[in-house]
Amino acid sequence: MRMHNKLVAVMLGLAFVGGAAAAAQARVTEKVEAMIAENTPLKVHDTDIWFQVGGPLVFGIQYDKFATANVVLGAGLGSYLEGTSLDLAIKYHFLTGKFTPFLSGAGVFYYSDPKRNIFALGLSAGLAYTFDGGLGLSLGASYVKAISESQEPFSSQWVNDSINWVSPQFGLHWNF
């Protein structure tokens, strides 16, 4: 009988240790799977600040907030030769890793004074790369087309009373 009690105690002890080990392994597996799922700079932090040169802002800062791993909503403030540019954009990242092609559409407002302002639509396509620390670069092209005309012509050669231009786009961004 004594041997039977020892055997039962050993079996219960092994079952307890095995159950605890299995539970610990399950927690480790869950953590590793979560880390793998989150192991992309675009999902580690869901906010980006972009310093952009080129269309549609010309020279500006874009604030982006990731709605999903691929879809980004943004707002920007910039400057062009004769005034201020503002945009609201939606961007789609085709991949969720460090290197990703993207496509972006934006509504843009170019303002100089009450008689010289233009509403436009912009479409951008490019490639973005994010380094491990959250710093990143992007290169692309942007097309901007006016959907309104200004009452008075602008004085620059790029903007008269309407906009219809393609420009390169360079961005430096920080993911935080």
C-alpha positions as CSV (number, residue, x, y, z in Angstrom):
1,M,0.0,0.0,0.0
2,R,2.8,2.3,0.8
3,M,4.4,1.7,-2.6
4,H,1.0,2.5,-4.2
5,N,0.8,5.9,-2.4
6,K,4.3,6.8,-3.5
7,L,3.5,5.9,-7.1
8,V,0.3,7.9,-6.9
9,A,2.2,10.9,-5.4
10,V,4.9,10.6,-8.1
11,M,2.3,10.4,-10.9
12,L,0.4,13.4,-9.5
13,G,3.7,15.3,-9.1
14,L,4.7,14.5,-12.7
15,A,1.2,15.5,-13.9
16,F,1.4,18.8,-12.0
17,V,4.9,19.6,-13.4
18,G,3.9,18.5,-16.9
19,G,0.7,20.7,-16.7
20,A,2.7,23.7,-15.4
21,A,5.3,23.2,-18.2
22,A,2.6,22.9,-20.8
23,A,1.0,26.1,-19.6
24,A,4.3,27.9,-19.5
25,Q,5.0,26.6,-23.1
26,A,1.6,27.8,-24.2
27,R,2.3,31.3,-22.8
28,V,5.7,31.4,-24.4
29,T,4.2,30.2,-27.7
30,E,1.5,32.9,-27.6
31,K,4.2,35.6,-26.8
32,V,6.4,34.4,-29.7
33,E,3.5,34.3,-32.1
34,A,2.4,37.8,-31.0
35,M,6.0,39.0,-31.5
36,I,6.1,37.5,-34.9
37,A,2.8,39.1,-35.8
38,E,4.1,42.4,-34.5
39,N,7.6,42.1,-36.0
40,T,7.1,44.7,-38.6
41,P,8.0,48.4,-38.2
42,L,4.6,49.4,-39.6
43,K,2.8,47.6,-36.8
44,V,5.2,48.2,-33.9
45,H,4.1,51.8,-33.8
46,D,1.0,53.0,-35.6
47,T,2.0,56.6,-36.1
48,D,4.4,58.2,-38.7
49,I,5.6,61.7,-39.2
50,W,6.8,62.4,-42.8
51,F,8.9,65.3,-44.0
52,Q,8.1,65.4,-47.7
53,V,9.6,67.2,-50.6
54,G,7.5,67.0,-53.8
55,G,3.8,66.7,-54.5
56,P,1.3,67.1,-53.3
57,L,2.5,69.3,-50.4
58,V,5.6,70.5,-52.2
59,F,7.5,71.1,-48.9
60,G,5.7,69.7,-45.9
61,I,5.0,67.5,-43.0
62,Q,2.5,64.7,-43.1
63,Y,1.1,63.0,-40.0
64,D,0.0,59.4,-40.7
65,K,-2.0,57.1,-38.4
66,F,-2.3,53.4,-39.3
67,A,-5.9,52.3,-39.3
68,T,-4.8,48.7,-40.1
69,A,-1.4,47.2,-41.0
70,N,-1.9,48.3,-44.6
71,V,-4.3,51.3,-44.5
72,V,-3.0,54.7,-43.3
73,L,-5.0,58.0,-42.8
74,G,-3.0,61.2,-43.0
75,A,-3.1,65.0,-42.8
76,G,-0.4,67.3,-44.0
77,L,0.7,70.9,-43.9
78,G,3.1,72.3,-46.4
79,S,4.4,75.2,-48.3
80,Y,4.7,75.9,-52.0
81,L,6.2,78.9,-53.6
82,E,3.3,81.2,-53.1
83,G,1.5,80.0,-50.0
84,T,0.3,77.1,-47.9
85,S,-0.8,73.6,-48.9
86,L,-3.0,71.3,-46.8
87,D,-4.0,67.7,-47.5
88,L,-6.1,64.9,-46.3
89,A,-4.8,61.5,-47.6
90,I,-5.4,57.8,-47.5
91,K,-2.4,55.6,-48.2
92,Y,-2.3,51.8,-48.9
93,H,0.9,49.9,-48.1
94,F,1.0,46.7,-50.2
95,L,3.3,44.9,-47.8
96,T,3.6,45.2,-44.0
97,G,7.4,44.8,-43.7
98,K,10.3,47.1,-43.7
99,F,10.2,47.5,-47.5
100,T,6.8,48.3,-49.0
101,P,5.4,49.8,-52.2
102,F,2.5,52.3,-51.5
103,L,-0.3,54.1,-53.2
104,S,-1.8,57.3,-51.8
105,G,-4.7,59.5,-52.7
106,A,-5.3,63.0,-51.3
107,G,-7.5,66.0,-51.4
108,V,-5.3,69.1,-51.4
109,F,-6.0,72.8,-50.8
110,Y,-3.4,75.4,-52.0
111,Y,-4.0,78.8,-50.5
112,S,-2.3,82.1,-51.1
113,D,-5.0,84.7,-50.5
114,P,-8.8,84.7,-50.8
115,K,-8.7,85.1,-54.6
116,R,-5.8,82.8,-55.2
117,N,-6.6,79.3,-53.9
118,I,-7.1,75.9,-55.6
119,F,-8.6,72.6,-54.6
120,A,-6.9,69.6,-56.2
121,L,-6.7,65.9,-56.0
122,G,-3.3,64.1,-55.7
123,L,-2.3,60.6,-56.4
124,S,1.2,59.3,-55.3
125,A,2.9,56.0,-55.8
126,G,6.3,55.0,-54.3
127,L,8.4,52.8,-52.2
128,A,9.1,53.1,-48.5
129,Y,11.7,51.5,-46.4
130,T,11.8,51.6,-42.5
131,F,14.9,50.9,-40.6
132,D,14.9,49.0,-37.3
133,G,15.0,52.2,-35.2
134,G,11.8,53.6,-36.8
135,L,13.5,56.0,-39.2
136,G,12.6,55.5,-42.8
137,L,12.9,56.8,-46.4
138,S,10.5,57.0,-49.3
139,L,10.8,57.7,-53.0
140,G,7.9,58.1,-55.3
141,A,6.0,60.2,-57.9
142,S,3.0,62.4,-57.4
143,Y,0.4,63.6,-59.8
144,V,-1.8,66.6,-58.8
145,K,-4.8,67.9,-60.8
146,A,-6.8,70.9,-59.9
147,I,-10.6,70.5,-59.5
148,S,-11.1,74.3,-59.2
149,E,-9.5,77.4,-60.6
150,S,-8.3,80.4,-58.8
151,Q,-10.0,83.8,-59.4
152,E,-6.6,85.4,-60.0
153,P,-3.5,83.8,-61.5
154,F,-0.6,82.8,-59.3
155,S,2.7,84.3,-60.4
156,S,4.8,81.2,-60.4
157,Q,5.4,79.2,-63.6
158,W,4.2,76.0,-62.1
159,V,0.8,77.4,-60.9
160,N,-1.1,79.9,-62.9
161,D,-4.9,79.6,-62.4
162,S,-4.9,75.8,-62.3
163,I,-2.7,72.8,-61.4
164,N,-1.8,69.8,-63.5
165,W,1.6,68.5,-62.8
166,V,3.7,65.4,-62.0
167,S,6.5,65.7,-59.5
168,P,9.0,63.4,-57.7
169,Q,8.4,62.8,-54.1
170,F,11.0,62.3,-51.4
171,G,10.2,61.5,-47.8
172,L,12.0,61.1,-44.6
173,H,9.8,59.6,-41.9
174,W,9.9,58.5,-38.3
175,N,7.6,55.7,-37.0
176,F,6.7,56.1,-33.4
